[in-house]
Amino acid sequence: MKTRTVVPKGKARPLGRKAGRTMHAGPFTYVVLALFTAVSLAPLIWTAVAASRTSGRLAQTPPPLWFGGNLFKNLERAWTEASLGDAMLNTTIVAGSITIGTVLFSTVAGFAFAKLKFRFSGALLLLTIGTMMVPPQLSVVPLYLWVADLQWTNQLQAVILPTFVSAFGVFFMRQYLLQALPGELIEAARMDGASSLRIIWHVVFPAARPAMAVLGLLTFVMAWNDFLWPIIALNQSNPTVQVALNSLGTGYIPDRAVIMAGALLGTLPLLLAFILFGKQIVSGIMQGAVKG
Amino acid sequence: MSETAEYAETAPPGKGDAAPAATGSKTSRTPSPWRSRLYRWDIKASPYVFVAPFFLFFGAFGLFPLLYTGWASLHRLELTNLDDSTWLGLDNYTNLLQSEYFWNALGNTFTIGVISTVPQLAIALGIAHLLNYKLRGSTLWRVAMLAPYATSVASASLVFTLLFAWDGGMVNWLIGSVGFDPVNWRESSWGSQFAVSSIVIWRWTGYNALIYLAAMQAVPHDLYESAALDGASRWQQFRHVTIPMLRPTILFTVVVSTIGATQLFGEPLLFGGTAGSKGGADHQFQTLGLYLYDQGWINGHLGRASAVAWLMLVILLLIAAVNMLIARRLRKDR
């Protein structure tokens, strides 16, 4: 602080305050962030408001800004008439299986790519990363033919198996294990005569646990929200949440308040996960970003 | 990171099974040819065993279908008769290139892509800059910002359809209360494209802000200090330190958002309501993704849908090539 007297007037300010990220936020920052957060949350809150009203009220101007008394009636209608109850059970099974498969196989493959030497490992990793960029539209026609051939249309394995593993997951675990798993630890286990399976169980899994949890959360969110392939492979008789919401949106039930109740139900489990594990999800996205 | 390293080092001895592992070591040191052969085999084969499940699924449900789509695009293949396919050569492609709806969908994908990606990334950059300050409750801000990311395409689109409704919609009420005429967000061409873009912007801005924030936190602190010593203002620091250091990350998000924009499907499908896959009465917001679905599963021409898919891949490769050229040019300039 003493330097201030020595430095010419124009340069006093930048020196007095700390630059960059150590700088404390001013009121302006808080106001802008609060506005942005309000815009982020408003549609979600309004979904709940609309779901608590009647369809007739939603067609009037001005739109309702506060909760009405119809929430539970609308939720119940969405649950039964739009079969969102069944859909949520289905989606839990689908997203749960995909999460288990992705986390397990990504950790094992990621470990091999990070710490083991084998032929073609570089080329295989490049192939994995390269196809992360390929859009899912490129495989829906053959997958559909396949599913029709196996008579899996409308069955949950048709949506589980194609996304059971993920290239992103393998890459994510590889990047994490490169740093988090010291090579000496594996060497030591090998010297003790531990088999590879034992090393996976007693060394790799414990070291990878934080990243496995984060990958699991990200995978669950993605699997719960998957849209394109489920609406091709399934229909209203055995839907996932997204399939049920799609048929709600395309006029299956024209009642606006019930549609909003459905949208609310379909998002609620993930919002709950965000409230419980928000910090981990945020750090997972930020971690994947720096290294990706 | 340090927490994990510590965990990994202490975990194996902590488990009760460490003891059998230790006794195992004794036997392995005594030369038993069968055992050491098994051990060597384990070292050699296990990497392949570990990556095998991934590549089996990946090959069956990712790589093989990708190539098969190319094959299907050269055939007449109808939804009503899946067992019958006749060779067409490039007919599907020439038909597409002559179809006005294909070009319309391509144009819409481009327009909606630009008006959703550019504001989304620009706002994300600004928000990330603010989040990079020392904040009270910084985690809370980040989580709240990411809430739209947890909302599915379907839920978000249903809500926004209602917000943009002609009668009783929030948006028309708001612009009416400041004295403007209501807009028919579903029928008008620019209005519907704006509405569809707003869903994308809403869902992804917070996510991109976090990615930028992560990159900003990796910028060495000295750079800001020396910039400050040179008398750079906050804005100048942002412009001349933050942005150049973030260049690779910005390029990365541009590529990812472009891929996302090329595939845009759920938002216009649900925004169209009962008109669904047509993207509005005049196809005014039919994207390529929607066009593919319309050709394949509404009109039943799976061969044609495959051709659309491959054209999408060609477009993506072109975009990737352009991106690479720009990246190289930027690197040379430095």
Interface residues (C-beta under 8 A of the other chain):
Chain A: G10 K11 P14 L15 A19 G20 R21 T22 M23 H24 A25 T29 Y30 V32 L33 F36 T37 V39 S40 L41 P43 L44 W46 T47 A50 L58 A59 Q60 T61 P62 P63 G101 F105 S106 V108 A109 F111 A112 F113 L116 K117 F118 S121 L124 T128 T131 M133 V134 P135 P136 Q137 L138 S139 V140 V141 P142 L143 Y144 L145 W146 A148 D149 L161 P162 T163 F164 V165 A167 V170 Q179 A180 L181 P182 L185 A189 R190 M191 D192 G193 A194 S195 S196 L197 R198 I200 H202 V203 P206 A207 R209 P210 V221 W224 N225 F227 L228 I232 V241 Q242 L245 N246 L248 G249 T250 G251 R256 I259 M260 G262 A263 L264 G266 T267 L270 L271 A273 F274 G278 K279 I281 V282 I285 M286 Q287 A289 V290 G292
Chain B: M1 E3 T4 A5 Y7 A8 E9 A11 P12 K15 D17 A18 A21 A22 G24 S25 T27 S28 R29 Y39 D42 I43 S46 P47 Y48 V49 F50 V51 P53 F54 F55 F57 F58 F61 G62 L63 F64 P65 L66 Y68 T69 A72 L77 L82 I123 I127 L130 L131 N132 Y133 K134 L135 R136 T139 W141 R142 V143 A144 M145 L146 A147 P148 Y149 A150 T151 S152 V153 A154 S155 A156 S157 L158 V159 F160 T161 L162 L163 A165 D167 G168 G169 M170 N172 W173 G176 W202 T205 G206 Y207 L210 I211 L213 A214 A215 M216 Q217 A218 V219 H221 L223 Y224 E225 A227 A228 L229 G231 A232 S233 Q237 V241 T249 F252 V255 I259 T262 Q263 F265 G266 L269 L270 G273 T274 G276 G289 L292 Y293 G296 W297 L302 A305 S306 V308 A309 W310 M312 L313 L316 A320
